[in-house]
Amino acid sequence: MIVSKLTSKAQTTIPKPIRTALDLQPGDQLSYEILDGRVILTKVQQDGTLLDDPFRTFEEWHSEADTTAYADLCAR
């Protein structure tokens, strides 16, 4: 498990393993999605589209089950 601490100003440092995995650079934008009490952090491309899930724009494939299934595919 990777953890970070929240400051009194509601700021945190994104741990290096996360920055490396998402190839985060200074100035990159991040997207946050809350799903069943968890947060999904995603890097946003310069054109504003999300990098992680090509099916995210299809409402019919935007359920928790679909997100979980896609995450399992990406982990392989």
C-alpha positions as CSV (number, residue, x, y, z in Angstrom):
1,M,0.0,0.0,0.0
2,I,1.3,3.5,-0.9
3,V,0.2,6.3,1.4
4,S,0.7,10.1,1.7
5,K,-0.2,12.6,4.4
6,L,-2.6,15.5,4.0
7,T,-1.4,18.9,5.2
8,S,-3.4,21.5,7.1
9,K,-3.9,23.2,3.7
10,A,-5.4,20.1,2.2
11,Q,-2.3,19.4,0.1
12,T,-0.4,16.2,-0.3
13,T,2.6,14.9,-2.2
14,I,1.9,12.3,-4.8
15,P,4.3,9.5,-3.9
16,K,7.1,8.7,-6.4
17,P,5.7,5.2,-7.4
18,I,2.4,6.9,-8.4
19,R,4.2,9.7,-10.3
20,T,6.3,7.1,-12.1
21,A,3.4,4.8,-13.0
22,L,1.3,7.7,-14.4
23,D,4.4,9.4,-15.9
24,L,3.4,12.6,-14.1
25,Q,5.3,15.8,-14.8
26,P,5.1,19.3,-13.2
27,G,2.0,21.0,-14.7
28,D,0.1,17.8,-15.6
29,Q,-3.6,17.8,-14.9
30,L,-5.2,15.1,-12.8
31,S,-8.8,13.8,-12.8
32,Y,-10.4,12.5,-9.6
33,E,-13.4,10.1,-9.7
34,I,-15.1,8.9,-6.5
35,L,-16.4,5.4,-6.7
36,D,-17.7,3.5,-3.7
37,G,-15.6,5.4,-1.2
38,R,-12.5,5.2,-3.3
39,V,-10.8,7.7,-5.5
40,I,-9.5,7.0,-9.0
41,L,-6.7,9.3,-10.0
42,T,-6.1,9.7,-13.7
43,K,-3.7,11.7,-15.7
44,V,-5.4,14.0,-18.2
45,Q,-3.8,14.4,-21.7
46,Q,-2.9,17.9,-22.9
47,D,-6.0,17.9,-25.1
48,G,-8.2,17.3,-22.0
49,T,-9.0,13.6,-22.6
50,L,-8.3,10.9,-20.0
51,L,-5.4,8.5,-20.5
52,D,-6.5,5.5,-18.6
53,D,-9.8,4.2,-20.1
54,P,-10.7,4.5,-23.7
55,F,-14.3,3.4,-23.0
56,R,-14.9,6.1,-20.3
57,T,-16.9,8.3,-22.8
58,F,-19.4,5.5,-23.4
59,E,-22.2,5.9,-20.9
60,E,-23.3,2.3,-21.4
61,W,-19.9,1.1,-20.3
62,H,-19.5,3.4,-17.4
63,S,-20.6,1.2,-14.5
64,E,-18.5,0.2,-11.5
65,A,-18.3,-3.4,-12.9
66,D,-17.0,-2.1,-16.2
67,T,-14.4,0.1,-14.5
68,T,-13.3,-2.9,-12.3
69,A,-13.1,-5.2,-15.3
70,Y,-11.1,-2.7,-17.4
71,A,-8.7,-2.2,-14.4
72,D,-8.1,-5.9,-14.3
73,L,-7.3,-6.0,-18.0
74,C,-4.8,-3.2,-17.6
75,A,-3.1,-4.9,-14.7
76,R,-2.1,-7.9,-16.8
